[in-house]
Each structure stands twice: as C-alpha cells, then as structure tokens.
Amino acid sequence: MDLFGTTGIRGPVATKVTPELALSVGRAAGEHGEEFVIARDGRETGVAIAAALEAGLESAGADVVRAGMLPTPALGFASYGRHGVMITASHNPSPDNGIKFFVDGVEYTTADEERIEEGVANDVEPATWKEWGRQTSEEPLDGYLDAVVEYASEHGAPLEDMTIAVDAGNGVSALGTPEVLRRLGATVHTLHANVTGHFPGRPSKPTPENIENLIQYVREREAVDLGIAHDGDADRIVVVDADGSIVHEDTILAVLSSYFVEQSDVADPVVMTTPNVSGRVDEQVRAAGGRVERTALGLLHEGIAEVEAEGEQTAVAFAGEPWKCIHPELGIWTDGIATAAVLTRLIAAEGLGTLLEPVTERPLEKNPVDCPEEAKADAMERLETTLPEQFPDGEVSLDYGVRIELPDASWFLVRPSGTEPYIRVYAESDDATALLEDVRETVKDAVEAAT
C-alpha cells in the first residue's frame, strides 16, 4: 500500500483522501501516540476530513487537540512535545486535500508512515469504549507568531523603511506573514488575503503565471520594495523584486544558505538540500566555509537527522529545496512565513542587490521524458551505467537518481517521477539547452530499451 507521497497523503477527496480513508488513517496512527494536535488549511473539505481523522484517532485511544485553521508551519510548531496532523493539500487545487503527520516539530519519517500504511491495510480494530480518547481545543497561532518574530529579530535589520506586498493566494499564510512583517516594522500591502478554499484570487500554486497580479502590483508601485507570494498552506515562498521580476528559488536558497553557514559557530556547518537544487548553492556554501549534503525530495528532515548524528562539531545550519526552507534554529519544518521574515530583514540590512551579487546564475532547464511506470526501474538501472560513460569527467552521485557534476560546474539530474509517468531531467549550464537535450536523448534510449 502506497498512501504516502513525498509530502504526506494527498489527492482528490472524491477518490483518494476520503473521510473513510481519514478514519482508517487516524485509527492506525492513534495506536502509536497519546496526544495529537490537529489543524487544517482553508479548504472547504478540511472540516469533514479533520472530523473523520479525529474519530479515528480517538477510537484508537488517542487524545485530540483541535487547533482550528493554521498555516502548516504553525502546526509544526504546535506539535512540539506531542504528535500533530495537518489537513492540507498545500498548492494543489480545491478538489484535493491531504494528511501530513508531525511529531515533536518534525514530519514523520518513512518508517512512521509505513507503520500507518500497515495499520490501514490490516484494518485496525478500535479500542474498547472505556479506552477512547478525549477532545480539547487550543489556539497555538499567537505562540507561533511570537516565536517567528523573536527568531527573525536575531538576523538582519528592522523593516521600518520597507513596504512589502504579500500575496496570500487565499491561503492560510494570510494568518501569518502580514502580521509577522508588520510586527517587524514593515508596511504591508496584502493581495488575496481572505482565506477560502475556493482560491478565487488565483490558483494556490504560486507559479509565475498565477502570481501575475502580484508582479504587476509591485512593478506599478514605486513605494513597494518587495513582493512575497505563498501557496495554500504557507510552506512555500516566491520572492518578487522591486522591478517585478521573480528571484529564482535556487538563488534564494543560495543567499540564505551562505548566510547561515557564516553565522554558524560549529567547525563543520552543513546545508541539507535535494538533488534538483542548483550548483549555485554549492558554490556559495563552499565559499562561506560549509558543505552541502543532499537527500531525497520530501526527506529533508531525515537527512538533517543523519547529519546531526555525525558529532558535536557538525550541525545543519540551514536546509531547503526549491521554494521551501527549513530553519533549524526555529524548527525542522518547512516554513514560508519564517523565510519571509528572515529574508526581508537581511534585505533591509544589505539590500537585495548586494545579497544577490555573489551568486552566479547559470541557465537551469528541465524537461521530462515519457516513461511507463513499469519501465522506470529498468530504465534507471541502464542510465546508472550509460550516463557516467557519456560524461566520464563528471562527479557521479547515484543516491537519488543519477546526478553528475561536470568540471565547469555544470550539472544534470535524471530521476523517476514519483507521481507521474515520466523520468525527470534537469540541467544547469551556460548552454543548458544543449546539455539537457544530450541527456534527454540518452534517457529516451534507455526508456526505449526498457519497454
């Protein structure tokens, strides 16, 4: 049974994330925890899915704490000292919803998720009536916002001279980012800040096309210094400069990674990221005196735990994948609100241009190759041999697909999609188009041989 993807359980409420599934998942999870705090984003189906999950948890003997509507990072914060569940489909469209588990501020590990899948498959029986859990309520949002303001205030400079436009996309970031930035001193203009699961202002995913209103708003107003957009649950962030141009997500990672490595007081500061992240992050981290480690998409928290176990003089200074950042000093959850707070204070101190100037931005392109699900494993096995042979001077990593870094700092990544019938191909180079097509031809040959 494969219920969990890279970010919990997610899919259409009519066919996958149904109340029946939520009940079964809750009962399977409730066997292994005494208390669960539950929150949801603004989706219309969130109340019903949460209710079904609560019934499953309580009937397994777990106590439930209702936290109402929250950004996902606030639920991560609220899960300190207990388990947590966020009902959200993040940037997916309105018909979808999802279930994401935390414990003590960290997303469940793969082993934790497999245990739940086993319980669902075995149709766990409810506890006896005398052992059912109880239900209470609390409001953890203010505590989370206080923690973000306190954390961000340790970095950069006050925001009194900054005007920032925040596009919440009708998501629950409206409950967090505008308030945090105002408390840090900024003047904040909001777009699509009424929370509704219909997402009438724009689709939840903050792509360049979907945030065109924000881009135009910033571009047309000289007083606005910066634009920030989030997805439906506030774990993602997109940054728009004063000219209305989107700052590349990997460049944001490079700026923050180098900053936190420089701030670290351990001998071996590490930045944890994923295979699809640009080499510009590696370049900036090395220049700052740290090193980069990579882990699979959706498993930053497990990679962080592995690095932290290496010894007292090794610590993860920062972690992230495109659009999603983890601030270890605050907590091991992806947090678009905290990222907005810290980044804007760094911009207030240094200026965005100064922060971006050291980062070399080579063209980065991606284009998948069609591949039937049943052929992916065979094709990838072939590519583990053919691609290193095609690029003999490259540094090869086979941990999460095939990633090869070339002597001129170009790189490419080939990995099977976990959700679609593709093999994904990424390339970063001064001539990214040519490199991408060279690699795609080899991938096509492997797929053809595998089918």
C-alpha positions in Angstrom: 0.0 0.0 0.0 1.4 3.4 -1.1 -0.6 6.0 0.7 2.2 8.5 1.4 4.0 10.5 -1.2 6.8 13.0 -0.8 4.7 15.2 1.4 2.2 13.1 3.3 -1.0 11.7 1.8 -2.5 13.9 -0.9 -5.1 13.7 -3.6 -8.8 14.2 -4.6 -11.3 14.0 -1.8 -13.7 12.2 -4.1 -11.4 9.3 -4.8 -8.4 9.2 -2.5 -8.4 11.4 0.6 -11.9 10.4 1.5 -13.5 10.6 5.0 -13.3 6.8 5.1 -9.6 6.9 4.5 -9.1 9.6 7.1 -10.9 7.5 9.6 -8.7 4.5 8.9 -5.5 6.5 8.9 -6.5 8.1 12.2 -7.1 4.8 13.8 -3.9 3.4 12.5 -1.9 6.4 13.7 -3.7 6.6 17.1 -2.3 3.3 18.2 1.2 4.9 18.4 0.6 8.3 20.1 -1.1 9.6 23.2 -2.0 13.1 22.0 -2.4 14.6 18.6 -3.0 18.3 17.8 -4.9 18.8 14.5 -5.2 21.8 12.2 -6.4 22.4 8.7 -6.0 25.0 5.9 -8.9 26.9 4.4 -10.2 24.1 2.0 -13.9 23.5 2.1 -13.4 19.8 2.7 -11.0 20.4 5.7 -13.6 20.3 8.4 -15.0 17.0 7.3 -11.6 15.3 6.8 -10.4 16.6 10.2 -13.6 15.2 11.8 -13.1 11.8 10.3 -9.4 11.7 11.3 -10.3 12.8 14.9 -12.8 10.0 15.1 -10.2 7.5 14.0 -7.6 8.8 16.5 -10.0 8.9 19.4 -11.4 5.5 18.7 -7.8 4.2 18.8 -7.3 5.6 22.3 -5.5 8.9 21.5 -6.5 12.3 22.8 -7.2 15.0 20.2 -6.5 18.8 20.5 -8.4 20.9 17.9 -6.3 23.8 16.8 -8.6 25.1 14.0 -7.3 26.8 10.9 -3.5 27.3 10.8 -0.6 27.6 8.4 1.3 24.3 8.2 4.4 25.7 9.9 2.3 26.8 12.9 1.0 23.2 13.2 4.6 22.0 13.1 5.4 24.4 16.0 2.3 23.3 17.9 3.4 19.6 17.6 6.3 20.1 20.0 6.1 17.5 22.8 3.3 15.6 21.0 2.1 14.4 17.6 0.5 16.7 15.1 -1.6 16.3 11.9 -2.1 19.0 9.2 -5.1 18.6 6.9 -3.8 20.3 3.7 -3.1 19.7 0.1 -0.6 22.6 0.0 -0.5 24.1 -3.5 -2.9 21.5 -5.1 -6.3 22.6 -6.5 -9.5 22.9 -4.5 -10.8 19.4 -5.1 -7.8 17.9 -3.3 -6.9 17.6 0.3 -4.2 15.8 2.3 -2.9 14.5 5.6 0.5 15.3 6.9 1.9 14.0 10.3 4.4 15.5 12.7 5.9 14.6 16.0 7.8 17.0 18.2 8.1 19.5 15.5 9.3 17.1 12.8 7.5 15.4 9.9 7.0 11.7 10.3 9.8 9.5 9.0 9.3 7.0 6.2 9.2 4.2 8.8 6.5 6.1 10.7 4.4 6.4 7.5 4.9 2.7 6.6 3.6 1.8 10.1 0.4 3.7 9.4 0.1 2.1 6.0 0.4 -1.3 7.6 -2.3 -0.4 10.1 -4.7 0.8 7.4 -4.0 -2.4 5.3 -4.7 -4.6 8.4 -7.9 -2.6 9.2 -7.0 -1.9 12.9 -9.8 -2.5 15.3 -11.0 0.3 17.6 -10.1 0.3 21.3 -12.7 -0.7 23.9 -15.2 2.1 24.7 -13.5 2.8 28.0 -10.2 3.5 26.3 -11.3 6.0 23.7 -9.5 9.4 23.8 -10.8 12.8 24.7 -11.1 16.0 22.8 -10.0 19.5 23.7 -9.2 22.8 21.9 -6.4 25.4 21.9 -5.2 28.3 19.8 -1.4 28.0 19.1 -1.2 30.6 16.4 -0.1 33.5 18.6 2.7 31.4 20.2 4.0 30.5 16.8 3.9 34.1 15.5 5.8 35.2 18.7 8.5 32.6 18.0 8.9 33.6 14.4 9.2 37.3 15.3 11.8 36.6 18.1 13.8 34.3 15.7 13.8 36.7 12.8 14.8 39.6 15.0 18.2 38.0 15.6 19.0 38.5 11.9 19.3 41.5 9.6 17.8 44.9 10.4 14.4 46.3 11.3 11.8 46.8 8.5 10.6 50.3 9.3 11.7 51.6 5.9 10.3 48.7 3.8 7.0 48.3 2.1 6.2 44.7 1.2 3.3 43.3 -0.9 2.1 39.9 0.3 0.0 37.7 -2.0 -1.5 35.0 0.2 -3.4 33.4 -2.6 -6.5 33.0 -0.4 -4.4 30.6 1.7 -3.6 30.4 5.4 -0.4 32.4 5.0 -2.8 35.4 5.4 -3.0 34.4 9.1 0.8 34.7 9.5 3.1 36.6 7.1 1.4 40.0 7.1 1.2 40.0 10.9 4.8 39.0 11.3 6.1 41.5 8.9 4.1 44.3 10.5 5.4 43.4 13.9 8.9 43.6 12.5 8.2 47.1 11.4 7.2 46.8 7.7 4.3 48.5 5.9 2.4 45.6 4.4 0.0 45.6 1.4 -2.0 42.3 1.0 -3.5 40.6 -2.0 -5.9 37.7 -1.9 -5.7 37.7 1.9 -9.2 36.4 2.6 -8.9 32.7 3.4 -11.1 30.5 1.3 -10.7 27.0 -0.2 -12.2 28.1 -3.5 -9.0 30.2 -4.2 -10.9 32.8 -6.2 -8.0 35.2 -6.4 -5.6 32.8 -8.1 -4.7 29.1 -8.2 -2.9 28.0 -5.0 0.4 27.2 -6.6 2.5 30.4 -6.8 3.8 30.0 -10.4 4.9 33.0 -12.4 1.6 32.8 -14.3 -0.5 32.6 -11.2 1.1 35.5 -9.4 0.9 37.9 -12.3 -1.3 40.2 -10.2 1.4 40.5 -7.6 4.1 41.1 -10.2 2.1 43.9 -11.7 1.2 45.4 -8.3 4.9 45.6 -7.4 6.0 46.8 -10.8 3.5 49.6 -10.9 4.0 51.0 -7.4 7.3 52.7 -6.7 6.8 52.6 -3.0 6.7 48.8 -2.9 10.1 47.4 -2.2 9.4 43.7 -2.4 6.7 41.1 -3.2 6.1 37.8 -1.5 3.8 35.0 -2.6 2.8 31.8 -0.8 0.9 28.6 -1.6 -2.2 27.4 0.2 -0.6 26.3 3.5 2.4 28.7 3.7 5.3 26.3 3.4 6.4 27.7 0.1 7.6 31.2 -0.8 8.2 33.1 -4.0 10.1 36.5 -4.0 9.5 39.3 -6.4 12.0 42.2 -6.6 11.1 45.9 -6.8 11.1 45.7 -10.7 8.5 43.0 -10.7 10.9 40.2 -11.5 10.8 36.8 -9.7 14.1 36.0 -7.9 15.0 32.4 -8.8 14.1 30.0 -6.0 17.6 28.4 -6.0 19.2 31.9 -5.7 17.1 32.5 -2.6 18.4 29.2 -1.2 22.0 30.2 -2.1 21.7 33.5 -0.3 20.1 32.0 2.9 22.5 29.0 2.9 25.6 31.1 2.7 24.3 33.5 5.4 23.5 30.8 7.9 26.8 28.9 7.3 28.6 32.2 8.0 26.6 32.6 11.2 27.3 29.0 12.4 29.7 28.5 15.3 30.5 24.8 14.6 33.5 23.5 12.8 31.5 21.6 10.2 28.4 23.6 9.2 26.2 21.7 6.7 23.4 22.8 4.3 20.9 20.0 3.6 19.2 20.1 0.2 17.9 17.9 -2.6 19.3 16.6 -5.9 17.3 19.0 -8.0 18.8 22.1 -6.4 21.3 24.3 -8.4 25.0 24.1 -8.1 24.9 27.8 -7.2 24.0 26.7 -3.7 27.1 24.5 -3.5 29.3 27.4 -4.7 28.0 29.8 -2.1 28.2 27.4 0.7 31.7 26.3 -0.1 32.8 30.0 -0.3 31.2 30.5 3.2 33.2 27.6 4.6 30.5 24.9 4.8 29.5 21.8 2.8 26.3 20.6 1.1 24.6 17.3 1.6 21.7 16.0 -0.4 18.8 13.8 0.4 15.6 12.7 -1.5 12.8 15.1 -2.2 10.5 15.3 0.8 13.0 13.8 3.2 15.0 16.9 4.3 14.0 16.1 7.9 15.6 12.6 7.7 18.7 14.0 6.1 19.0 16.5 8.8 18.8 13.8 11.5 21.5 11.8 9.8 23.9 14.8 9.6 23.2 15.9 13.2 24.2 12.3 14.4 27.7 12.8 13.0 29.1 14.6 16.1 29.1 17.7 18.2 31.2 19.8 15.7 28.8 19.1 12.8 25.4 20.8 12.6 22.9 21.7 9.9 22.9 25.4 9.6 20.1 25.6 7.0 18.1 23.3 4.8 15.8 23.7 1.8 14.6 22.6 -1.6 13.1 24.9 -4.3 10.6 27.3 -2.8 10.7 25.5 0.7 13.1 26.3 3.5 13.8 24.8 6.9 15.2 27.0 9.7 16.8 24.5 12.2 17.2 27.1 15.0 13.4 27.6 14.9 12.2 24.0 14.0 12.6 21.2 11.5 9.6 22.1 9.3 9.4 23.9 6.0 8.4 27.5 6.8 7.5 30.1 4.2 6.5 32.6 6.9 9.8 32.4 8.8 11.7 32.6 5.5 9.8 35.8 4.6 10.7 37.3 7.9 14.4 36.5 7.9 14.9 37.3 4.2 13.2 40.7 4.4 15.4 41.6 7.4 18.5 40.6 5.5 17.4 42.7 2.6 16.7 45.6 5.0 20.3 45.3 6.2 22.2 44.7 3.0 19.9 45.4 0.1 18.6 42.7 -2.3 21.2 43.6 -5.0 24.1 43.2 -2.6 22.8 39.8 -1.4 22.3 38.5 -5.0 25.6 39.9 -6.4 27.9 37.0 -5.4 25.5 34.3 -6.8 26.3 33.1 -10.3 23.1 32.3 -12.1 23.6 29.9 -15.0 20.5 28.8 -17.1 18.6 26.0 -15.5 16.2 24.0 -17.6 14.1 20.9 -17.1 12.1 18.7 -19.5 10.8 15.2 -18.6 10.8 12.1 -20.8 7.7 10.0 -21.1 8.2 6.6 -19.4 5.6 4.0 -18.4 5.6 3.2 -14.7 6.6 -0.4 -15.2 9.7 0.6 -17.2 11.1 3.2 -14.8 13.3 0.8 -12.7 14.8 -0.9 -15.7 15.4 2.5 -17.5 17.1 4.0 -14.4 19.3 0.9 -14.0 20.5 1.4 -17.5 21.1 5.1 -17.0 23.3 4.4 -14.0 25.8 3.0 -16.5 25.2 4.9 -19.7 25.2 8.4 -18.3 28.6 8.1 -16.4 30.0 6.6 -19.6 28.7 9.5 -21.7 30.2 12.0 -19.2 33.5 10.3 -17.9 34.9 13.5 -16.4 31.9 14.1 -14.2 31.5 13.5 -10.5 28.7 11.0 -10.2 26.1 10.5 -7.5 23.6 7.6 -7.7 21.9 8.2 -4.4 18.7 9.8 -5.7 18.6 9.1 -9.4 21.7 10.0 -11.5 23.3 13.4 -10.7 26.5 14.3 -12.5 28.5 17.4 -11.8 30.9 18.4 -14.6 34.3 20.1 -14.3 32.9 23.5 -15.4 30.3 23.5 -12.5 27.5 22.4 -14.9 25.4 19.6 -13.7 22.4 17.5 -14.6 20.0 15.2 -12.7 17.9 12.3 -14.0 15.3 10.8 -11.7 12.0 8.9 -12.0 8.9 10.9 -11.1 7.1 9.6 -8.0 3.7 10.8 -9.2 3.6 10.8 -13.0 4.7 8.6 -15.9 7.9 10.5 -16.5 11.6 10.4 -16.0 12.5 13.9 -15.0 15.6 15.6 -16.5 17.2 18.8 -15.1 20.3 20.6 -16.4 22.2 23.7 -15.4 24.9 25.0 -17.6 26.0 28.1 -19.6 24.4 26.1 -22.5 21.7 24.4 -20.6 19.6 23.7 -23.7 22.3 21.7 -25.3 23.2 19.7 -22.2 19.6 19.0 -21.5 19.0 17.6 -25.0 22.1 15.5 -24.9 21.0 13.9 -21.6 17.4 13.5 -22.8 18.5 11.6 -25.9 20.3 9.1 -23.6 17.2 8.9 -21.4 15.0 8.2 -24.4 17.3 5.4 -25.5 17.1 3.8 -22.0 13.3 4.1 -21.9 13.0 2.5 -25.4 15.3 -0.4 -24.3 13.3 -0.9 -21.1 10.0 -1.1 -23.0 
